[in-house]
Structures are given as structure tokens and as C-alpha cells.
């Protein structure tokens, strides 16, 4: 039986970071940089005011503690002004936050330390020389590295790129994932069901998971347990034009030992495909490899909890590599939580228990942190998809642990993170 780590390594070997493309800043959120971003100039680009107030010569107002100093106001400088009035002895310039520091001035007096005058201004509190002045280049210098390749772009990173003049960014293409579920019992949600039929939840859930993990989901829906139909579907995707071909095919169902396990029946004899048992619960039966045209395929079990657990354990790392992230393994982002309730574990299999997470106080010392509770009393049963909806994460129990007890500390893989 293969370990979780071994199967994840096999999945990651199927893919490499996708090619790059240039996108405008407002389309870059959630993408991964394919090239470094460097400052095109110093930032700030000029000495500027950090406060609304008055630009002064510090020596002109040094005597303010002994009595107010009155200066003539020679200019108004709003943010964005390109005016350059010369602040000579006995004068000041009214200035707004972000406006360039005018020649001759070396300090800013906040408006709160003045009478707010417009023709003349009374300075009640002297500033130290250089007070409230943002110096040119104190954030970054021209040519400095701002964002390295491999950076995941969120709001702070996009703002930083914009601030140094990057109007568009070189990013890895978002992975396209064809998502299909198998099973003649599957019916589109909302349609009437006869005895033995169930709604197709996997294709919708897995497509949503792909999007949450930074990919583009191409949802096929349910395919019946018919080898010829499945062959046509997979052949169409595998032979599609380059701009339409998926970077990954993700199937659910049909990978176990049943008489109608159509994915395994169709693909088991293909070179480069393998179907294995992985020492985990849920999610023991797994398949992966390449279709004849070279498209990577990951085949996960059909039980809904097994499918979503398998997605987070195996497919998320694969998508991270396709997206160009420097570290494709999300294990580095695991958190730890104290267990509030105990449970038995399957022998010799790594368990992924859906849990709710709350902030609480625990332990003899009263330490605060995450507290984990089973999302449903049934625990990690592979069919309990409604209970999975309440889960915030998956508590990971090592294969050599026989029982989880209250107050045990476990690593937790957050659901919904890419």
C-alpha cells in the first residue's frame, strides 16, 4: 500500500509550472508571478510630507517653546502639486499629506500644532529637524526587487506592483481542469429522482474546489458507467486544440474494485496509468497518470467526502505547481489544534477527520488557540457530505496513532485554501 506522501509525490511528477502570460493588474489577483517585479524608480520618488500641516525651516521655529512663532504662508501644496515655492527664512508652505517637500524646507509642522492660518501661520510647537518627512527611496531604491517570481498575488502584492509603476504583470497561466463524475446513478441536482438515483454533487463540489484553488474549472458533469461514453469524453478532452485542452482531467468515482468501476476498467491497462491503494481514510482507492495524448489525469473515489479529501490532499499541491508557486506542498501552511473530543482511528492508515475550529482556552496553563471538534458524530465516513459542509478543516491523524484523545494536539489542513 502506498503512503500519502508517496502518492502526492507521484501526482506532482505529472506536471510542471504552466507557461506565462501578461495580464493587467486588475486581472492578476490569485495568479502567481512568472518574473521578478523591480522598482522602476525610487519609492517615494521625492521627499514628501507625512502629515497635513506646514513645510518649514526648523531653525525658523526653534524658539516656539518660548512663545509662538508667526511665519508668512507663501503657497498651498496639495497632493499631486508640482509647484516648487522656495521656503526662505520667515516663510512656510501649507502642505497636504503626500505633497513633495518644497525647496528650502526641512521639516513638517502638523496642523494640530498651529492656528491653521492661510496668510500667516502661528507655530506653537517646534518640530525636530526632519520631522514628518518621508525621504525619497526610503521604501525601495530604483531597480530594487519588490516581488520575486513565484509570489502569489493578493491585494498587498498588487498594490506594491502598482506603486512601482507596473501596469501589467507576467504571471503563470491559470490551470484549466476538466471535472467529471462517473456513475449511472447520478442525476443533475434539481431533477426528480427515482429509486437508486442521487444528485451529482461531486462535479459541482470539485469544480468549486478547483476555482478556490486558483484554477479554471471546465465542469463536464456526470458520465454514465459506460466505457464507450467515457472513452469518447476523455478522447475529446485529450485531443482538443491547445487553447481548449485541459491541463488536468479530474474524475471522481469508478476507481475501486466494483463491477462497474468504469474509470479503472477503461484506463487500467494504459501505459503511464496506475491505480493504487493509499494508506489513508477516507480516500483509499486512487488513480493517476496520463491519457494517451499526454494529458495528466487524477482519478479520485466517488464517495463525496473521499473525493473532497483527496482533492485537498493530492490535487491542491498539483494545482499549486501548475500555477507556479515556489512551494507546491500546502502542508507548510498547516495549523495545529487541540482536540475537544476523542475518536478511534483506522489501523495503519493516515486519517483525515473533518473538524470545526473555534478559538478557545485549553490545557492546564490555560493557553489560547484553535480547538477542533468532529464536524459530525459519524466522523470521517466517506458518505457524510452534508456534515463536511460544517467543517473548517481536516485534522490529520498519523497512521501509527490508534486513538485520538481529548487534549491531543493535531495538525489541521484548512479547507478552501489554495
C-alpha positions as CSV (number, residue, x, y, z in Angstrom):
1,X,0.0,0.0,0.0
2,X,1.3,3.5,-0.9
3,X,1.7,6.2,1.7
4,X,0.1,9.6,1.3
5,X,3.5,11.2,0.8
6,X,4.4,8.7,-1.9
7,X,1.2,9.3,-3.8
8,X,1.5,13.1,-3.6
9,X,5.0,12.8,-5.0
10,X,3.7,10.7,-7.9
11,X,1.0,13.3,-8.6
12,X,3.4,16.2,-8.5
13,X,5.7,14.4,-11.0
14,X,2.9,14.7,-13.6
15,X,3.1,18.4,-14.0
16,X,5.4,21.5,-14.3
17,X,4.6,25.2,-13.9
18,X,2.4,26.4,-16.8
19,X,3.7,29.0,-19.4
20,X,3.4,32.7,-18.6
21,X,1.3,35.4,-20.0
22,X,0.9,39.2,-19.4
23,X,-2.2,40.4,-17.6
24,X,-3.3,43.8,-16.5
25,X,-3.2,44.5,-12.7
26,X,-6.9,44.2,-12.2
27,X,-6.8,40.6,-13.6
28,X,-3.8,39.5,-11.6
29,X,-5.4,38.6,-8.2
30,X,-4.8,35.0,-7.3
31,X,-2.2,34.5,-10.1
32,X,1.4,33.6,-9.5
33,X,4.3,35.8,-10.8
34,X,6.4,34.3,-13.5
35,X,9.0,37.0,-13.4
36,X,10.5,39.4,-10.8
37,X,9.0,42.8,-10.3
38,X,11.5,45.6,-9.7
39,X,11.1,49.3,-8.9
40,X,11.3,51.5,-12.0
41,X,12.4,54.4,-9.7
42,X,13.0,55.2,-6.1
43,X,9.9,55.0,-3.8
44,X,8.9,57.5,-2.6
45,X,10.0,59.3,-5.7
46,X,10.7,62.6,-3.8
47,X,10.8,63.8,-0.3
48,X,7.2,64.4,0.7
49,X,5.0,65.2,3.7
50,X,3.7,62.5,6.0
51,X,1.2,64.9,7.6
52,X,-1.2,67.7,6.7
53,X,0.5,70.8,8.0
54,X,3.2,73.3,7.1
55,X,6.6,72.9,5.5
56,X,9.1,75.0,7.4
57,X,12.8,75.6,8.1
58,X,13.4,74.0,11.5
59,X,15.7,76.9,12.5
60,X,12.9,79.4,11.9
61,X,10.6,77.8,14.5
62,X,13.2,76.7,17.1
63,X,12.1,79.4,19.5
64,X,8.5,78.3,19.7
65,X,8.7,76.9,23.2
66,X,9.4,80.4,24.4
67,X,6.4,81.8,22.6
68,X,4.6,81.3,19.3
69,X,6.4,81.9,16.1
70,X,4.5,83.5,13.2
71,X,5.5,82.8,9.6
72,X,4.2,84.1,6.3
73,X,2.4,81.4,4.2
74,X,3.7,81.6,0.7
75,X,1.9,78.7,-1.0
76,X,-0.7,75.9,-0.8
77,X,0.7,72.5,-1.8
78,X,-2.0,69.8,-2.2
79,X,-1.0,66.2,-3.0
80,X,-0.1,66.0,-6.7
81,X,1.1,69.5,-6.9
82,X,4.3,70.1,-9.0
83,X,4.8,73.6,-7.6
84,X,8.3,74.4,-6.1
85,X,8.0,77.5,-4.0
86,X,11.3,78.4,-2.2
87,X,10.7,78.4,1.5
88,X,13.0,81.2,2.6
89,X,13.6,82.4,6.1
90,X,10.4,83.6,7.8
91,X,8.1,81.7,5.4
92,X,6.2,78.4,5.4
93,X,4.2,76.5,2.8
94,X,0.8,74.9,3.7
95,X,1.1,71.3,2.6
96,X,-1.0,68.2,2.4
97,X,0.0,64.6,3.1
98,X,1.9,63.2,0.1
99,X,2.8,66.5,-1.5
100,X,6.5,67.0,-2.4
101,X,8.6,68.9,0.2
102,X,9.4,72.3,-1.3
103,X,12.9,73.6,-1.7
104,X,14.3,75.2,1.5
105,X,12.0,73.3,3.9
106,X,13.4,70.5,6.0
107,X,10.5,69.7,8.4
108,X,6.8,69.5,8.7
109,X,4.7,71.1,11.5
110,X,1.4,69.2,11.9
111,X,-1.7,71.4,11.5
112,X,-2.6,70.5,15.1
113,X,0.4,72.4,16.4
114,X,-0.6,75.6,14.6
115,X,-3.5,78.0,14.3
116,X,-4.3,76.7,10.8
117,X,-3.7,80.1,9.2
118,X,-3.7,80.7,5.4
119,X,-2.0,84.1,5.1
120,X,0.2,83.7,8.2
121,X,0.5,80.8,10.5
122,X,1.3,80.7,14.2
123,X,3.6,77.8,15.2
124,X,3.0,76.7,18.8
125,X,5.2,73.6,19.0
126,X,8.6,73.4,17.2
127,X,9.3,70.2,15.2
128,X,12.6,68.4,15.3
129,X,14.6,68.8,12.1
130,X,13.3,66.3,9.5
131,X,10.0,65.6,11.4
132,X,7.2,64.1,9.4
133,X,9.2,64.0,6.1
134,X,9.2,60.8,4.0
135,X,12.6,60.6,2.3
136,X,12.9,59.6,-1.3
137,X,13.9,56.0,-1.7
138,X,13.3,55.0,1.9
139,X,10.9,52.3,0.8
140,X,12.8,51.0,-2.2
141,X,15.5,52.2,-4.5
142,X,15.5,52.2,-8.3
143,X,16.0,48.7,-9.5
144,X,15.3,47.1,-6.1
145,X,13.4,43.7,-6.1
146,X,9.8,44.3,-5.0
147,X,8.2,40.9,-5.7
148,X,10.1,37.8,-6.6
149,X,8.9,35.3,-9.2
150,X,6.7,32.6,-7.5
151,X,4.8,35.2,-5.4
152,X,1.1,34.6,-5.0
153,X,-0.6,37.9,-5.9
154,X,-3.1,39.3,-3.4
155,X,-4.2,42.8,-2.6
156,X,-0.9,43.9,-0.9
157,X,1.3,42.5,-3.7
158,X,-0.8,44.1,-6.5
159,X,-0.7,47.4,-4.6
160,X,3.1,47.1,-4.3
161,X,3.4,46.4,-8.1
162,X,1.2,49.4,-8.9
163,X,3.2,51.7,-6.7
164,X,6.4,50.9,-8.6
165,X,4.8,51.5,-12.0
166,X,4.0,48.0,-13.1
167,X,0.9,48.4,-15.3
168,X,0.7,44.7,-16.1
169,X,2.4,41.6,-14.7
170,X,4.0,38.4,-16.1
171,X,2.1,35.6,-14.5
172,X,1.7,31.8,-15.0
173,X,-1.4,30.8,-16.8
174,X,-4.2,29.6,-14.6
175,X,-4.6,25.8,-14.9
176,X,-7.6,24.5,-16.8
177,X,-9.2,21.5,-15.1
178,X,-11.8,19.3,-16.7
179,X,-14.0,17.9,-13.9
180,X,-16.3,14.9,-14.4
181,X,-18.0,12.5,-12.2
182,X,-18.9,8.9,-13.1
183,X,-21.9,6.8,-12.2
184,X,-25.2,5.9,-13.9
185,X,-27.0,6.7,-10.6
186,X,-26.0,10.4,-10.8
187,X,-28.7,13.0,-11.8
188,X,-28.2,16.8,-12.1
189,X,-29.3,18.5,-8.9
190,X,-32.9,19.7,-9.0
191,X,-34.2,16.9,-11.2
192,X,-36.7,14.3,-9.9
193,X,-35.1,11.1,-8.6
194,X,-36.3,7.6,-9.0
195,X,-35.3,4.8,-6.6
196,X,-31.5,4.3,-6.7
197,X,-30.6,7.7,-8.1
198,X,-28.8,10.5,-6.3
199,X,-27.9,14.1,-7.2
200,X,-24.5,14.6,-8.7
201,X,-22.7,16.6,-6.0
202,X,-19.1,15.7,-6.9
203,X,-18.8,17.6,-10.2
204,X,-20.2,20.7,-8.6
205,X,-18.1,20.4,-5.4
206,X,-14.9,19.6,-7.2
207,X,-15.4,22.3,-9.7
208,X,-15.9,24.8,-6.9
209,X,-12.7,23.4,-5.2
210,X,-10.7,23.9,-8.4
211,X,-11.8,27.6,-8.6
212,X,-11.0,28.1,-4.9
213,X,-7.5,26.7,-5.5
214,X,-6.8,29.1,-8.3
215,X,-7.8,27.0,-11.3
216,X,-10.4,27.3,-14.1
217,X,-12.9,24.6,-13.8
218,X,-14.3,23.0,-17.0
219,X,-17.2,21.1,-15.5
220,X,-18.4,18.2,-17.6
221,X,-20.9,16.8,-15.1
222,X,-21.9,13.1,-14.7
223,X,-20.8,10.4,-17.2
224,X,-22.7,7.1,-17.0
225,X,-21.0,3.8,-16.3
226,X,-20.4,3.1,-19.9
227,X,-16.8,2.5,-21.1
228,X,-17.6,3.8,-24.6
229,X,-19.2,7.0,-23.4
230,X,-16.3,7.7,-21.0
231,X,-13.8,6.9,-23.8
232,X,-15.4,9.5,-26.1
233,X,-15.4,12.1,-23.3
234,X,-11.8,11.6,-22.4
235,X,-10.6,11.4,-26.0
236,X,-12.4,14.7,-26.8
237,X,-10.5,16.5,-24.0
238,X,-7.2,14.7,-24.6
239,X,-7.3,15.7,-28.3
240,X,-8.6,19.2,-28.0
241,X,-6.9,22.2,-29.6
242,X,-4.1,23.6,-27.4
243,X,-6.1,26.6,-26.3
244,X,-9.0,24.3,-25.2
245,X,-7.2,21.3,-23.9
246,X,-7.2,21.0,-20.1
247,X,-4.0,20.9,-18.1
248,X,-5.5,18.3,-15.9
249,X,-8.5,15.9,-16.1
250,X,-10.1,15.2,-12.7
251,X,-12.5,12.3,-12.4
252,X,-14.4,11.0,-9.4
253,X,-15.8,7.5,-9.0
254,X,-15.0,4.3,-10.7
255,X,-11.6,3.6,-9.2
256,X,-12.3,0.8,-6.7
257,X,-12.9,-2.9,-7.1
258,X,-16.6,-2.9,-8.2
259,X,-18.1,-4.4,-11.3
260,X,-19.0,-1.0,-12.7
261,X,-15.8,0.9,-11.9
262,X,-15.7,2.3,-15.4
263,X,-12.6,4.7,-15.0
264,X,-10.5,1.8,-13.8
265,X,-11.9,-0.5,-16.4
266,X,-11.1,1.9,-19.2
267,X,-7.7,3.2,-18.1
268,X,-6.0,0.4,-16.0
269,X,-4.2,-1.1,-19.0
270,X,-3.0,2.3,-20.4
271,X,0.8,2.8,-20.1
272,X,1.5,5.5,-17.6
273,X,-1.7,5.0,-15.6
274,X,-1.8,3.4,-12.2
275,X,-4.5,2.6,-9.7
276,X,-3.3,2.0,-6.2
277,X,-4.4,1.8,-2.6
278,X,-3.2,4.7,-0.4
279,X,-2.9,4.3,3.3
280,X,-5.5,7.0,4.2
281,X,-9.0,7.2,5.4
282,X,-11.2,8.3,3.6
283,X,-9.8,8.0,0.1
284,X,-8.0,4.7,-0.1
285,X,-8.5,3.9,-3.8
286,X,-6.7,6.4,-6.1
287,X,-5.6,6.6,-9.7
288,X,-3.3,8.9,-11.7
289,X,-1.3,9.1,-14.8
290,X,-1.6,10.4,-18.4
291,X,-4.2,9.9,-21.1
292,X,-2.8,8.6,-24.5
293,X,-2.4,12.2,-25.7
294,X,-0.4,13.2,-22.6
295,X,-3.0,15.0,-20.6
296,X,-2.5,14.3,-16.9
297,X,-5.4,12.7,-15.1
298,X,-6.2,12.2,-11.4
299,X,-8.9,9.8,-10.5
300,X,-10.4,10.1,-7.0
301,X,-13.0,8.0,-5.3
302,X,-16.7,8.7,-5.8
303,X,-17.9,9.0,-2.2
304,X,-18.2,12.8,-1.7
305,X,-16.1,13.1,1.4
306,X,-13.4,10.9,-0.1
307,X,-13.5,13.0,-3.3
308,X,-13.1,16.3,-1.5
309,X,-10.5,15.0,1.0
310,X,-8.5,13.5,-2.0
311,X,-8.7,16.9,-3.7
312,X,-7.2,18.8,-0.8
313,X,-4.5,16.2,-0.1
314,X,-3.4,15.4,-3.7
315,X,-4.9,17.8,-6.3
316,X,-4.2,21.1,-4.4
317,X,-0.5,20.5,-4.4
318,X,-0.6,19.6,-8.1
319,X,-2.5,22.8,-8.9
320,X,0.0,24.8,-6.9
321,X,2.8,23.5,-9.0
322,X,0.9,24.2,-12.2
323,X,0.2,27.8,-11.0
324,X,4.0,28.3,-10.5
325,X,4.1,28.5,-6.7
326,X,7.5,28.1,-5.3
327,X,6.4,25.5,-2.7
328,X,3.6,23.3,-4.1
329,X,3.0,21.4,-0.8
330,X,0.3,23.1,1.3
331,X,1.5,21.1,4.3
332,X,3.7,24.0,5.3
333,X,0.5,26.0,5.9
334,X,-1.0,23.5,8.3
335,X,-2.1,24.8,11.7
336,X,-2.4,22.9,15.0
337,X,-5.4,22.5,17.1
338,X,-6.3,20.9,20.4
339,X,-8.9,18.1,20.2
340,X,-12.0,18.6,22.3
341,X,-13.5,15.1,21.7
342,X,-11.8,11.8,21.0
343,X,-12.3,9.1,18.5
344,X,-10.9,5.8,17.2
345,X,-8.7,5.7,14.1
346,X,-8.4,3.1,11.4
347,X,-5.3,0.9,11.8
348,X,-2.2,1.7,9.7
349,X,-4.0,4.5,7.7
350,X,-3.5,8.2,7.9
351,X,-6.9,9.7,8.8
352,X,-8.4,13.0,7.7
353,X,-11.1,13.9,10.1
354,X,-13.5,16.8,9.2
355,X,-13.5,19.2,12.1
356,X,-14.9,22.5,13.2
357,X,-12.4,25.0,14.6
358,X,-13.0,27.6,17.3
359,X,-10.8,29.8,19.3
360,X,-10.7,28.7,22.9
361,X,-8.7,28.2,26.1
362,X,-7.2,24.8,26.7
363,X,-4.6,23.0,28.8
364,X,-3.6,23.2,32.4
365,X,-1.8,26.5,31.7
366,X,-5.0,28.0,30.1
367,X,-3.3,28.6,26.7
368,X,-5.4,30.1,24.0
369,X,-5.6,28.6,20.5
370,X,-7.6,26.6,18.0
371,X,-9.9,23.9,19.3
372,X,-11.0,21.1,17.0
373,X,-14.3,19.1,17.2
374,X,-15.6,16.5,14.8
375,X,-17.9,18.2,12.3
376,X,-20.4,15.3,12.6
377,X,-20.6,12.4,15.1
378,X,-20.1,10.0,12.2
379,X,-16.6,11.3,11.9
380,X,-14.7,10.8,8.6
381,X,-17.2,8.5,6.9
382,X,-16.8,8.8,3.2
383,X,-20.5,9.4,2.5
384,X,-21.2,12.2,5.0
385,X,-21.0,15.1,2.6
386,X,-23.7,17.2,4.4
387,X,-21.6,17.1,7.6
388,X,-18.5,18.1,5.6
389,X,-20.2,21.4,4.8
390,X,-19.9,22.3,8.5
391,X,-16.1,21.5,8.6
392,X,-13.5,24.2,8.6
393,X,-10.6,21.8,8.2
394,X,-9.3,18.3,8.2
395,X,-7.5,17.1,11.3
396,X,-4.6,14.8,10.2
397,X,-4.0,11.7,12.3
398,X,-0.8,9.8,11.7
399,X,-1.1,6.2,10.6
400,X,0.5,4.8,13.8
401,X,-2.0,6.5,16.1
402,X,-4.6,4.1,17.4
403,X,-6.9,6.6,19.2
404,X,-7.3,10.3,19.4
405,X,-7.9,11.6,22.9
406,X,-9.3,14.9,24.2
407,X,-6.4,17.4,24.6
408,X,-4.3,15.8,21.9
409,X,-2.7,18.3,19.5
410,X,-3.2,17.6,15.8
411,X,-2.1,19.3,12.6
412,X,-5.1,20.7,10.6
413,X,-5.4,21.2,6.9
414,X,-7.7,24.2,6.3
415,X,-10.5,23.6,3.7
416,X,-10.9,26.1,1.0
417,X,-7.3,27.3,0.8
418,X,-5.4,27.1,-2.5
